[in-house]
């Protein structure tokens, strides 16, 4: 039983599966859905500051701007409207339980655009929680539906 929970936490911090994949795994192996949800969300949220730290110290933003300086400068001046809604945009991006819309990608977007990491962290955390709720409800509904057939 302990090994399943360790796998669950490993999946929750992995960039491919994150909390959404961990919840599906936990439910499919028969773990407690509430504990699966809580562990997955907490593990996924706790890895986000680490990713911010790594990307910030890797100087990724400067590297990307050096590669695409002219294009980046032109678009940075044209798209000022997005800065008004950056937290809402990150939240909506992460909250949609679709492939490649998780916390890792949102951290990358936030870092590349130079947004405040504290505000971004809160928006990403809220998005992870909402996405996990959607996946949990969908997975539980599918399991009950299959059980009725």
MOSUL-V670374 format. One record per pair of residues at least 24 apart in sequence whose ideal C-beta (glycine too) atoms are under 6 Angstrom apart, sorted by the first residue. I is the first residue (numbers start at 0). J is the second residue. Records with the same first field share a line. If there is no record, write none. Layout:
I=J, J
This chain:
3=28, 30
7=38
8=42
11=39, 42, 43
12=42, 46
14=103
17=43, 101
18=43, 127, 131
19=96, 130, 134
22=131, 134, 135
23=138
26=138
36=135
40=128, 131
43=127
44=124, 127
47=102, 120, 123
50=106
51=106, 116
54=110
60=110, 111
63=111
85=114
86=118, 122
89=119, 122, 123
90=122, 125, 126
93=123, 126, 127
94=126, 129, 130
96=130, 133, 134
102=127
